């Protein structure tokens, strides 16, 4: 049975879906911090040096460094829910493939792919929560969402060490792949589908991507600054021209001062001519 549409979802169902999205974010955080407890076994299995181990730890950030803005634009194009589903699929496949490979370079590439998957999961979820949750409950859900990374880190550091006692690092990779696949299936079931685009709506009224809005805002601000700067420059130019004109014609400046003082002189003369009582 497909999930209800976004406009017909019950408020309680929407809150339940938002809470589940917080769990999905925690599942993505597990993939970021699964390497530290397994690092001694990885060093033994692949003969990694300290430098290579550092690259393996930081490779998950490579996706965010290179593909952060493109992924945000893709999320607006394909829909928030579809972007989360695609990110979960990438995480599940990359983790399963990393558990099967025997070369350190290929495992490193899988870690970079997991970084892209984490971004595709974590970036659309706040906007998806705001779309689902009623305004009176939004602050509590968003506060809970802010703890997805610390909670995921604590869980994987504690549970990962216990799992590594039962098997090697490949077992941990395979279990996280299965857990991510379960999250993907539950997302399909619990999270309402993205709203369909209205074909009758004119193209001009469609919402613009975030990158286009930022660029338009910067351009408008630049135009306003140019207009303000041009008006100030004109005023300063007029003052400078008047000062230069006074410097070139000192007689004109003296005449202007005499004209300003002439009313005071006339009033003094009239007072002197009036008879005293």
FITIMI-791123 format. One record per residue (C-alpha): residue number from 1; residue in one letter; z, y, x. Coordinates in pm, 1 decimal. Example, Ala and Ser with C-alpha at 12.3 -4.5 7.8 and 13.67 -1.06 7.14 Angstrom:
<pts>
<nr = 1	rest = A	z = 780.0	y = -450.0	x = 1230.0>
<nr = 2	rest = S	z = 714.0	y = -106.0	x = 1367.0>
</pts>
This chain:
<pts>
<nr = 1	rest = X	z = 0.0	y = 0.0	x = 0.0>
<nr = 2	rest = X	z = -98.7	y = 335.6	x = 155.0>
<nr = 3	rest = X	z = 167.6	y = 605.8	x = 197.9>
<nr = 4	rest = X	z = 187.3	y = 876.7	x = -68.7>
<nr = 5	rest = X	z = -6.7	y = 1194.6	x = -23.3>
<nr = 6	rest = X	z = 174.4	y = 1487.7	x = 126.8>
<nr = 7	rest = X	z = 173.9	y = 1694.6	x = -191.3>
<nr = 8	rest = X	z = 309.0	y = 1406.9	x = -407.6>
<nr = 9	rest = X	z = 576.5	y = 1275.9	x = -170.0>
<nr = 10	rest = X	z = 932.6	y = 1276.7	x = -307.4>
<nr = 11	rest = X	z = 1173.4	y = 1505.8	x = -116.6>
<nr = 12	rest = X	z = 1398.9	y = 1211.0	x = -28.2>
<nr = 13	rest = X	z = 1097.0	y = 1016.8	x = 96.2>
<nr = 14	rest = X	z = 987.6	y = 1315.5	x = 301.8>
<nr = 15	rest = X	z = 1331.8	y = 1347.0	x = 464.0>
<nr = 16	rest = X	z = 1331.2	y = 974.2	x = 539.0>
<nr = 17	rest = X	z = 990.1	y = 1010.4	x = 702.7>
<nr = 18	rest = X	z = 1113.9	y = 1306.0	x = 909.6>
<nr = 19	rest = X	z = 1415.8	y = 1108.1	x = 1033.1>
<nr = 20	rest = X	z = 1186.5	y = 824.2	x = 1127.0>
<nr = 21	rest = X	z = 971.9	y = 1068.0	x = 1326.0>
<nr = 22	rest = X	z = 1281.4	y = 1153.8	x = 1530.2>
<nr = 23	rest = X	z = 1311.2	y = 783.4	x = 1613.0>
<nr = 24	rest = X	z = 944.2	y = 780.3	x = 1708.7>
<nr = 25	rest = X	z = 1010.7	y = 1062.8	x = 1953.6>
<nr = 26	rest = X	z = 1299.2	y = 864.0	x = 2101.0>
<nr = 27	rest = X	z = 1065.1	y = 566.6	x = 2142.1>
<nr = 28	rest = X	z = 824.0	y = 788.5	x = 2337.2>
<nr = 29	rest = X	z = 1113.3	y = 908.9	x = 2555.2>
<nr = 30	rest = X	z = 1190.8	y = 547.8	x = 2646.2>
<nr = 31	rest = X	z = 855.7	y = 522.9	x = 2824.0>
<nr = 32	rest = X	z = 930.4	y = 828.7	x = 3036.3>
<nr = 33	rest = X	z = 1260.7	y = 696.6	x = 3174.1>
<nr = 34	rest = X	z = 1188.0	y = 324.0	x = 3195.8>
<nr = 35	rest = X	z = 1094.8	y = 346.1	x = 3566.2>
<nr = 36	rest = X	z = 1433.1	y = 452.5	x = 3720.6>
<nr = 37	rest = X	z = 1625.4	y = 133.3	x = 3630.4>
<nr = 38	rest = X	z = 1326.3	y = -82.5	x = 3733.7>
<nr = 39	rest = X	z = 1245.4	y = 106.5	x = 4052.3>
<nr = 40	rest = X	z = 1418.0	y = -137.2	x = 4294.8>
<nr = 41	rest = X	z = 1217.7	y = -426.5	x = 4149.2>
<nr = 42	rest = X	z = 895.9	y = -224.7	x = 4163.0>
<nr = 43	rest = X	z = 956.8	y = -140.9	x = 4528.2>
<nr = 44	rest = X	z = 1009.4	y = -507.4	x = 4604.5>
<nr = 45	rest = X	z = 708.6	y = -626.5	x = 4403.6>
<nr = 46	rest = X	z = 456.2	y = -375.8	x = 4540.1>
<nr = 47	rest = X	z = 615.7	y = -278.5	x = 4871.5>
<nr = 48	rest = X	z = 643.7	y = 86.1	x = 4772.4>
<nr = 49	rest = X	z = 771.2	y = 349.6	x = 5010.7>
<nr = 50	rest = X	z = 992.7	y = 637.9	x = 4900.8>
<nr = 51	rest = X	z = 691.2	y = 868.0	x = 4868.1>
<nr = 52	rest = X	z = 498.0	y = 615.7	x = 4657.6>
<nr = 53	rest = X	z = 805.6	y = 558.7	x = 4444.0>
<nr = 54	rest = X	z = 826.1	y = 933.9	x = 4384.0>
<nr = 55	rest = X	z = 463.7	y = 937.3	x = 4270.5>
<nr = 56	rest = X	z = 535.6	y = 648.6	x = 4034.0>
<nr = 57	rest = X	z = 829.2	y = 838.4	x = 3885.2>
<nr = 58	rest = X	z = 635.7	y = 1162.0	x = 3839.5>
<nr = 59	rest = X	z = 299.4	y = 1016.5	x = 3733.6>
<nr = 60	rest = X	z = 403.4	y = 1033.5	x = 3368.1>
<nr = 61	rest = X	z = 409.5	y = 1415.6	x = 3401.1>
<nr = 62	rest = X	z = 47.9	y = 1420.0	x = 3518.3>
<nr = 63	rest = X	z = -84.4	y = 1396.3	x = 3164.9>
<nr = 64	rest = X	z = 120.5	y = 1695.3	x = 3054.1>
<nr = 65	rest = X	z = 12.5	y = 1896.2	x = 3356.6>
<nr = 66	rest = X	z = -359.4	y = 1842.1	x = 3298.8>
<nr = 67	rest = X	z = -405.4	y = 1771.2	x = 2927.7>
<nr = 68	rest = X	z = -129.5	y = 1969.9	x = 2753.5>
<nr = 69	rest = X	z = -349.3	y = 2236.7	x = 2590.9>
<nr = 70	rest = X	z = -644.3	y = 2002.5	x = 2510.0>
<nr = 71	rest = X	z = -407.4	y = 1761.5	x = 2336.6>
<nr = 72	rest = X	z = -263.4	y = 2046.9	x = 2127.1>
<nr = 73	rest = X	z = -612.9	y = 2148.7	x = 2019.4>
<nr = 74	rest = X	z = -706.1	y = 1788.0	x = 1943.3>
<nr = 75	rest = X	z = -394.1	y = 1753.5	x = 1727.3>
<nr = 76	rest = X	z = -510.8	y = 2045.4	x = 1511.6>
<nr = 77	rest = X	z = -858.9	y = 1900.5	x = 1483.6>
<nr = 78	rest = X	z = -780.3	y = 1539.4	x = 1393.1>
<nr = 79	rest = X	z = -452.7	y = 1593.9	x = 1206.4>
<nr = 80	rest = X	z = -87.6	y = 1568.8	x = 1305.5>
<nr = 81	rest = X	z = -25.8	y = 1216.3	x = 1177.0>
<nr = 82	rest = X	z = -342.3	y = 1080.6	x = 1334.1>
<nr = 83	rest = X	z = -245.6	y = 1236.6	x = 1667.0>
<nr = 84	rest = X	z = 96.5	y = 1065.9	x = 1654.8>
<nr = 85	rest = X	z = -69.2	y = 733.6	x = 1573.4>
<nr = 86	rest = X	z = -316.1	y = 773.4	x = 1860.0>
<nr = 87	rest = X	z = -32.7	y = 856.3	x = 2101.5>
<nr = 88	rest = X	z = 165.9	y = 549.5	x = 1995.9>
<nr = 89	rest = X	z = -140.8	y = 331.5	x = 2041.9>
<nr = 90	rest = X	z = -197.3	y = 469.7	x = 2392.0>
<nr = 91	rest = X	z = 168.0	y = 407.8	x = 2481.8>
<nr = 92	rest = X	z = 159.0	y = 49.9	x = 2354.4>
<nr = 93	rest = X	z = -165.9	y = -36.7	x = 2533.0>
<nr = 94	rest = X	z = -73.3	y = 134.9	x = 2861.2>
<nr = 95	rest = X	z = 268.0	y = -33.1	x = 2873.3>
<nr = 96	rest = X	z = 121.8	y = -377.2	x = 2796.6>
<nr = 97	rest = X	z = -155.3	y = -328.9	x = 3051.7>
<nr = 98	rest = X	z = 94.2	y = -211.8	x = 3315.2>
<nr = 99	rest = X	z = 300.4	y = -526.7	x = 3263.6>
<nr = 100	rest = X	z = -9.2	y = -741.6	x = 3319.9>
<nr = 101	rest = X	z = -148.7	y = -565.7	x = 3629.9>
<nr = 102	rest = X	z = -61.1	y = -658.7	x = 3987.9>
<nr = 103	rest = X	z = -177.6	y = -346.5	x = 4176.6>
<nr = 104	rest = X	z = 44.0	y = -45.3	x = 4231.8>
<nr = 105	rest = X	z = -246.3	y = 199.5	x = 4191.1>
<nr = 106	rest = X	z = -337.5	y = 57.8	x = 3850.4>
<nr = 107	rest = X	z = 25.7	y = 72.9	x = 3741.3>
<nr = 108	rest = X	z = 28.8	y = 436.8	x = 3853.1>
<nr = 109	rest = X	z = -278.5	y = 509.2	x = 3639.6>
<nr = 110	rest = X	z = -114.4	y = 341.6	x = 3342.8>
<nr = 111	rest = X	z = 185.0	y = 570.2	x = 3392.1>
<nr = 112	rest = X	z = -45.8	y = 872.9	x = 3376.4>
<nr = 113	rest = X	z = -195.0	y = 735.9	x = 3053.1>
<nr = 114	rest = X	z = 156.7	y = 695.5	x = 2914.9>
<nr = 115	rest = X	z = 217.2	y = 1063.3	x = 2989.7>
<nr = 116	rest = X	z = -78.6	y = 1155.0	x = 2769.0>
<nr = 117	rest = X	z = 53.8	y = 925.4	x = 2497.7>
<nr = 118	rest = X	z = 398.0	y = 1084.8	x = 2510.3>
<nr = 119	rest = X	z = 244.4	y = 1429.2	x = 2464.2>
<nr = 120	rest = X	z = 31.4	y = 1314.0	x = 2171.9>
<nr = 121	rest = X	z = 346.2	y = 1183.0	x = 2006.0>
<nr = 122	rest = X	z = 594.4	y = 1459.7	x = 2087.3>
<nr = 123	rest = X	z = 380.7	y = 1771.1	x = 2037.3>
<nr = 124	rest = X	z = 273.9	y = 1725.2	x = 1670.7>
<nr = 125	rest = X	z = 607.4	y = 1593.4	x = 1540.5>
<nr = 126	rest = X	z = 787.6	y = 1933.7	x = 1502.2>
<nr = 127	rest = X	z = 497.8	y = 2072.3	x = 1296.3>
<nr = 128	rest = X	z = 486.4	y = 1749.1	x = 1097.1>
<nr = 129	rest = X	z = 859.7	y = 1772.6	x = 1026.0>
<nr = 130	rest = X	z = 822.1	y = 2132.9	x = 905.8>
<nr = 131	rest = X	z = 544.6	y = 2017.6	x = 676.4>
<nr = 132	rest = X	z = 751.1	y = 1734.9	x = 529.0>
<nr = 133	rest = X	z = 1108.8	y = 1863.9	x = 502.1>
<nr = 134	rest = X	z = 1229.2	y = 2114.4	x = 238.9>
<nr = 135	rest = X	z = 1337.9	y = 2450.2	x = 384.5>
<nr = 136	rest = X	z = 1706.4	y = 2399.4	x = 306.3>
<nr = 137	rest = X	z = 1718.0	y = 2082.7	x = 522.8>
<nr = 138	rest = X	z = 1479.8	y = 2187.2	x = 797.7>
<nr = 139	rest = X	z = 1739.4	y = 2328.3	x = 1040.6>
<nr = 140	rest = X	z = 1941.3	y = 2004.8	x = 1045.3>
<nr = 141	rest = X	z = 1638.4	y = 1783.5	x = 1103.0>
<nr = 142	rest = X	z = 1502.9	y = 2010.2	x = 1376.1>
<nr = 143	rest = X	z = 1843.8	y = 2013.3	x = 1544.0>
<nr = 144	rest = X	z = 1838.7	y = 1634.8	x = 1541.5>
<nr = 145	rest = X	z = 1486.7	y = 1638.1	x = 1681.2>
<nr = 146	rest = X	z = 1605.2	y = 1845.7	x = 1974.3>
<nr = 147	rest = X	z = 1815.7	y = 1549.6	x = 2092.5>
<nr = 148	rest = X	z = 1536.1	y = 1291.0	x = 2101.9>
<nr = 149	rest = X	z = 1485.8	y = 1314.5	x = 2478.1>
<nr = 150	rest = X	z = 1855.7	y = 1291.0	x = 2583.8>
<nr = 151	rest = X	z = 1918.5	y = 1004.8	x = 2342.2>
<nr = 152	rest = X	z = 1610.9	y = 816.6	x = 2459.2>
<nr = 153	rest = X	z = 1712.5	y = 866.9	x = 2821.9>
<nr = 154	rest = X	z = 2064.0	y = 732.6	x = 2768.2>
<nr = 155	rest = X	z = 1937.2	y = 432.2	x = 2571.0>
<nr = 156	rest = X	z = 1678.6	y = 323.5	x = 2826.7>
<nr = 157	rest = X	z = 1909.6	y = 373.6	x = 3125.4>
<nr = 158	rest = X	z = 2178.7	y = 157.6	x = 2964.3>
<nr = 159	rest = X	z = 1969.3	y = -100.3	x = 2782.6>
<nr = 160	rest = X	z = 1706.2	y = -115.8	x = 3056.7>
<nr = 161	rest = X	z = 1960.9	y = -222.6	x = 3316.3>
<nr = 162	rest = X	z = 2084.2	y = -496.8	x = 3083.3>
<nr = 163	rest = X	z = 1728.4	y = -619.0	x = 3011.9>
<nr = 164	rest = X	z = 1646.5	y = -628.5	x = 3383.1>
<nr = 165	rest = X	z = 1931.4	y = -874.5	x = 3431.1>
<nr = 166	rest = X	z = 1750.5	y = -1114.0	x = 3197.5>
<nr = 167	rest = X	z = 1406.9	y = -1073.8	x = 3354.1>
<nr = 168	rest = X	z = 1190.8	y = -856.8	x = 3577.1>
<nr = 169	rest = X	z = 1032.5	y = -519.5	x = 3511.2>
<nr = 170	rest = X	z = 735.8	y = -678.3	x = 3331.1>
<nr = 171	rest = X	z = 969.2	y = -793.8	x = 3054.5>
<nr = 172	rest = X	z = 1090.5	y = -437.5	x = 3004.7>
<nr = 173	rest = X	z = 732.5	y = -307.0	x = 2991.7>
<nr = 174	rest = X	z = 632.2	y = -576.2	x = 2738.9>
<nr = 175	rest = X	z = 933.3	y = -513.5	x = 2513.3>
<nr = 176	rest = X	z = 865.2	y = -139.1	x = 2505.7>
<nr = 177	rest = X	z = 502.0	y = -209.7	x = 2422.5>
<nr = 178	rest = X	z = 607.3	y = -426.0	x = 2127.3>
<nr = 179	rest = X	z = 860.8	y = -166.8	x = 2011.0>
<nr = 180	rest = X	z = 596.0	y = 107.0	x = 2023.6>
<nr = 181	rest = X	z = 355.9	y = -109.9	x = 1825.2>
<nr = 182	rest = X	z = 623.3	y = -157.8	x = 1558.1>
<nr = 183	rest = X	z = 672.1	y = 220.4	x = 1544.3>
<nr = 184	rest = X	z = 297.7	y = 262.1	x = 1496.6>
<nr = 185	rest = X	z = 292.7	y = 23.2	x = 1201.0>
<nr = 186	rest = X	z = 596.9	y = 187.7	x = 1043.8>
<nr = 187	rest = X	z = 439.8	y = 531.4	x = 1089.9>
<nr = 188	rest = X	z = 140.4	y = 409.9	x = 894.2>
<nr = 189	rest = X	z = 375.0	y = 293.3	x = 620.4>
<nr = 190	rest = X	z = 635.4	y = 570.4	x = 601.6>
<nr = 191	rest = X	z = 472.3	y = 896.6	x = 707.5>
<nr = 192	rest = X	z = 247.5	y = 1062.1	x = 445.3>
<nr = 193	rest = X	z = -116.8	y = 1102.5	x = 531.4>
<nr = 194	rest = X	z = -258.9	y = 1432.1	x = 651.5>
<nr = 195	rest = X	z = -391.9	y = 1657.0	x = 372.5>
<nr = 196	rest = X	z = -763.1	y = 1623.1	x = 320.4>
<nr = 197	rest = X	z = -982.2	y = 1923.0	x = 399.7>
<nr = 198	rest = X	z = -1117.0	y = 2110.7	x = 97.2>
<nr = 199	rest = X	z = -1499.6	y = 2097.6	x = 107.9>
<nr = 200	rest = X	z = -1527.5	y = 2389.9	x = -138.7>
<nr = 201	rest = X	z = -1328.4	y = 2625.0	x = 82.3>
<nr = 202	rest = X	z = -1553.5	y = 2863.6	x = 277.3>
<nr = 203	rest = X	z = -1568.9	y = 2816.9	x = 650.4>
<nr = 204	rest = X	z = -1431.4	y = 3164.4	x = 721.7>
<nr = 205	rest = X	z = -1108.5	y = 3089.0	x = 534.1>
<nr = 206	rest = X	z = -1032.3	y = 2775.8	x = 734.5>
<nr = 207	rest = X	z = -733.2	y = 2804.7	x = 965.6>
<nr = 208	rest = X	z = -827.8	y = 2885.7	x = 1321.7>
<nr = 209	rest = X	z = -704.3	y = 2681.8	x = 1614.9>
<nr = 210	rest = X	z = -401.6	y = 2809.7	x = 1803.2>
<nr = 211	rest = X	z = -609.5	y = 2888.5	x = 2111.8>
<nr = 212	rest = X	z = -847.8	y = 3105.2	x = 1907.9>
<nr = 213	rest = X	z = -556.9	y = 3288.5	x = 1741.3>
<nr = 214	rest = X	z = -396.0	y = 3361.8	x = 2077.9>
<nr = 215	rest = X	z = -726.2	y = 3487.7	x = 2220.0>
<nr = 216	rest = X	z = -788.6	y = 3710.7	x = 1915.0>
<nr = 217	rest = X	z = -436.1	y = 3853.2	x = 1938.6>
<nr = 218	rest = X	z = -477.5	y = 3933.6	x = 2306.8>
<nr = 219	rest = X	z = -814.8	y = 4099.4	x = 2239.0>
<nr = 220	rest = X	z = -674.1	y = 4312.7	x = 1955.3>
<nr = 221	rest = X	z = -379.5	y = 4420.5	x = 2169.5>
<nr = 222	rest = X	z = -618.2	y = 4513.5	x = 2449.9>
<nr = 223	rest = X	z = -829.3	y = 4723.4	x = 2210.7>
<nr = 224	rest = X	z = -520.6	y = 4906.9	x = 2082.8>
<nr = 225	rest = X	z = -403.0	y = 4975.0	x = 2435.2>
<nr = 226	rest = X	z = -745.3	y = 5112.8	x = 2524.0>
<nr = 227	rest = X	z = -744.0	y = 5340.2	x = 2219.5>
<nr = 228	rest = X	z = -393.1	y = 5465.2	x = 2293.8>
<nr = 229	rest = X	z = -474.8	y = 5509.7	x = 2658.8>
<nr = 230	rest = X	z = -795.0	y = 5695.4	x = 2572.5>
<nr = 231	rest = X	z = -611.8	y = 5939.1	x = 2341.7>
<nr = 232	rest = X	z = -346.0	y = 6007.4	x = 2602.5>
<nr = 233	rest = X	z = -613.5	y = 6056.0	x = 2866.7>
<nr = 234	rest = X	z = -794.0	y = 6308.5	x = 2645.4>
<nr = 235	rest = X	z = -471.6	y = 6504.1	x = 2587.2>
<nr = 236	rest = X	z = -388.9	y = 6509.6	x = 2955.7>
<nr = 237	rest = X	z = -745.5	y = 6611.5	x = 3034.6>
<nr = 238	rest = X	z = -720.3	y = 6906.5	x = 2796.6>
<nr = 239	rest = X	z = -394.0	y = 7021.9	x = 2956.1>
<nr = 240	rest = X	z = -542.4	y = 6992.1	x = 3302.7>
<nr = 241	rest = X	z = -850.3	y = 7190.5	x = 3197.4>
<nr = 242	rest = X	z = -633.9	y = 7472.5	x = 3056.2>
<nr = 243	rest = X	z = -425.9	y = 7482.6	x = 3371.9>
<nr = 244	rest = X	z = -736.7	y = 7495.5	x = 3587.2>
<nr = 245	rest = X	z = -880.7	y = 7773.7	x = 3369.9>
<nr = 246	rest = X	z = -560.7	y = 7978.7	x = 3410.4>
<nr = 247	rest = X	z = -569.4	y = 7924.7	x = 3785.4>
<nr = 248	rest = X	z = -929.2	y = 8041.8	x = 3809.2>
<nr = 249	rest = X	z = -871.0	y = 8353.9	x = 3588.8>
<nr = 250	rest = X	z = -534.5	y = 8514.7	x = 3668.2>
<nr = 251	rest = X	z = -631.2	y = 8830.7	x = 3475.9>
<nr = 252	rest = X	z = -682.8	y = 8624.9	x = 3160.3>
<nr = 253	rest = X	z = -340.0	y = 8473.5	x = 3202.9>
<nr = 254	rest = X	z = -183.3	y = 8822.7	x = 3238.7>
<nr = 255	rest = X	z = -363.6	y = 8941.5	x = 2926.6>
<nr = 256	rest = X	z = -239.7	y = 8638.9	x = 2732.8>
<nr = 257	rest = X	z = 117.5	y = 8712.8	x = 2836.4>
<nr = 258	rest = X	z = 77.7	y = 9078.4	x = 2732.7>
<nr = 259	rest = X	z = -49.1	y = 8966.8	x = 2391.5>
<nr = 260	rest = X	z = 252.7	y = 8741.5	x = 2346.0>
<nr = 261	rest = X	z = 490.9	y = 9027.4	x = 2442.3>
<nr = 262	rest = X	z = 314.1	y = 9294.8	x = 2232.3>
<nr = 263	rest = X	z = 493.9	y = 9217.1	x = 1898.5>
<nr = 264	rest = X	z = 833.7	y = 9260.0	x = 2068.2>
<nr = 265	rest = X	z = 728.8	y = 9599.4	x = 2210.0>
<nr = 266	rest = X	z = 606.1	y = 9717.8	x = 1866.0>
<nr = 267	rest = X	z = 932.6	y = 9619.2	x = 1700.0>
<nr = 268	rest = X	z = 1128.7	y = 9811.4	x = 1964.6>
<nr = 269	rest = X	z = 915.7	y = 10123.5	x = 1907.9>
<nr = 270	rest = X	z = 962.2	y = 10111.4	x = 1531.6>
<nr = 271	rest = X	z = 1336.0	y = 10087.6	x = 1569.6>
<nr = 272	rest = X	z = 1337.9	y = 10388.6	x = 1803.5>
<nr = 273	rest = X	z = 1135.3	y = 10602.0	x = 1557.0>
<nr = 274	rest = X	z = 1361.3	y = 10528.9	x = 1258.4>
<nr = 275	rest = X	z = 1609.8	y = 10813.8	x = 1185.3>
<nr = 276	rest = X	z = 1968.4	y = 10735.4	x = 1241.4>
<nr = 277	rest = X	z = 2193.1	y = 10758.5	x = 936.3>
</pts>
